[in-house]
Amino acid sequence: MTRTPFLFAVISFVLLTTELPAGAAVRLDRAERAAIRHVNNFRAAHGRPPVYAARSLNRSAEAHSTDMARRNFFAHTSSDGTPFDVRIRRYIGRGSVGETLAWHTRKRRIARTIVSMWINSPPHRAILLQGNFRRIGVARRHGMWTADFASRR
């Protein structure tokens, strides 16, 4: 029994410090899928087309949320100084891109809370309503949420 907390701590450390390979598939959890649903409900209420989960953007969002959690910072610019648009385009190539971030540790109804935070922030709201965005990637790591958006290919 006393080994369980230690093993959990080791596994957590490994997960936080492991780099994601460029081609790694990222699966959305229930809260991340719910966030996309809430974003699409908000977009539909304002006459915007839905956004669809894209693996490349999921990897981008995952890498950034992991970087923020591991290096203990909260910003659109990566820990190595890379601007968000350059970072996202490493995963998707050309096109329009946008990003929303949030930090919250609430456990229940977290997706609704995060999307409400974005809706109530004018710059984030503008990104959610950007009409040419058709793809999204969402990731959360230790309360750090990243949603990366992109236009069609």
C-alpha positions in Angstrom: 0.0 0.0 0.0 2.8 2.5 0.8 4.3 2.0 -2.7 1.1 3.2 -4.5 1.5 6.9 -3.7 5.2 6.7 -4.7 4.5 4.9 -7.9 1.8 7.4 -8.8 4.2 10.3 -8.1 6.8 8.6 -10.4 4.3 8.0 -13.2 3.1 11.6 -12.9 6.6 13.0 -13.1 7.3 10.9 -16.2 4.2 12.0 -17.9 5.0 15.7 -17.1 8.6 15.5 -18.3 8.1 13.4 -21.4 8.3 15.1 -24.8 5.6 14.3 -27.3 7.0 12.8 -30.5 5.9 14.9 -33.6 3.7 12.1 -34.9 2.1 11.1 -31.6 -1.6 10.7 -31.6 -3.4 12.7 -28.9 -6.8 11.5 -27.7 -9.3 13.9 -26.3 -10.7 13.1 -22.9 -14.4 13.7 -22.0 -13.8 17.3 -20.7 -11.8 18.2 -23.9 -14.6 16.9 -26.1 -17.2 18.7 -24.0 -15.2 22.0 -24.5 -15.4 21.5 -28.3 -19.2 20.9 -28.0 -19.6 24.1 -25.9 -17.5 26.1 -28.4 -19.6 24.8 -31.3 -22.9 25.6 -29.5 -21.6 29.1 -28.9 -20.5 29.4 -32.6 -23.9 28.1 -33.8 -25.8 30.6 -31.7 -23.8 33.3 -33.5 -24.2 31.9 -37.0 -20.7 30.5 -37.3 -19.8 27.0 -38.7 -18.6 24.3 -36.4 -15.0 23.5 -35.7 -13.8 20.0 -35.9 -11.1 18.3 -33.8 -7.9 17.9 -35.8 -5.1 15.6 -34.6 -2.4 18.1 -35.6 -4.0 20.8 -33.6 -4.5 18.4 -30.7 -0.8 17.7 -30.7 0.0 21.4 -30.8 -2.4 22.1 -27.9 -1.1 19.1 -25.9 2.5 20.2 -26.4 1.8 23.7 -25.2 -0.3 22.7 -22.1 2.4 20.2 -21.2 5.1 22.8 -21.6 3.2 25.3 -19.4 2.5 22.7 -16.7 6.1 21.4 -16.7 7.8 24.8 -16.7 5.3 26.5 -14.5 4.3 29.4 -16.7 1.1 30.7 -18.4 1.5 32.5 -21.7 0.8 32.1 -25.4 4.5 32.4 -26.1 6.3 29.0 -25.6 8.9 28.6 -22.9 11.6 28.8 -25.6 10.3 32.2 -26.8 8.5 30.8 -29.9 5.3 32.9 -30.7 2.1 30.9 -30.6 1.4 31.3 -34.3 4.8 29.9 -35.3 4.4 27.0 -32.8 1.0 26.1 -34.2 2.1 26.3 -37.8 4.9 23.7 -37.0 2.0 21.3 -36.6 -0.4 22.4 -39.4 1.6 24.4 -42.0 0.0 27.4 -43.5 -3.3 29.1 -42.7 -4.9 31.3 -40.2 -4.4 30.3 -36.6 -5.6 31.4 -33.1 -5.2 30.3 -29.6 -7.1 30.5 -26.3 -5.7 29.6 -22.9 -7.2 29.1 -19.5 -6.1 28.0 -16.2 -8.6 26.4 -13.7 -8.4 23.4 -11.4 -12.2 22.9 -10.9 -13.2 19.3 -11.4 -16.9 19.4 -12.1 -18.3 21.1 -15.1 -14.8 22.2 -16.1 -15.5 22.4 -19.8 -18.4 24.7 -19.4 -16.4 26.8 -17.0 -13.5 27.1 -19.3 -15.6 28.0 -22.4 -17.6 30.5 -20.3 -14.3 32.2 -19.3 -13.3 32.5 -23.0 -16.7 33.8 -23.9 -16.5 36.5 -21.2 -13.1 37.7 -22.4 -13.4 39.9 -25.5 -10.1 38.8 -27.2 -10.9 35.1 -26.6 -14.5 35.6 -27.6 -13.3 37.0 -30.9 -11.2 33.9 -31.5 -14.2 31.6 -30.7 -16.3 33.5 -33.3 -13.7 33.7 -36.0 -15.6 32.6 -39.1 -12.7 31.1 -41.0 -11.6 28.8 -38.2 -12.8 25.2 -39.0 -10.4 23.1 -37.0 -9.6 22.9 -33.3 -7.3 21.1 -30.9 -7.9 21.1 -27.2 -5.7 19.9 -24.4 -5.6 20.3 -20.6 -2.7 19.4 -18.3 -2.8 20.1 -14.6 -5.3 22.9 -15.0 -3.6 24.4 -18.0 -6.0 24.5 -21.0 -5.0 25.3 -24.6 -7.3 25.5 -27.5 -5.6 25.9 -30.9 -7.7 27.0 -33.9 -6.9 26.9 -37.6 -8.6 27.6 -40.9 -9.1 24.9 -43.5 -6.0 23.4 -45.0 
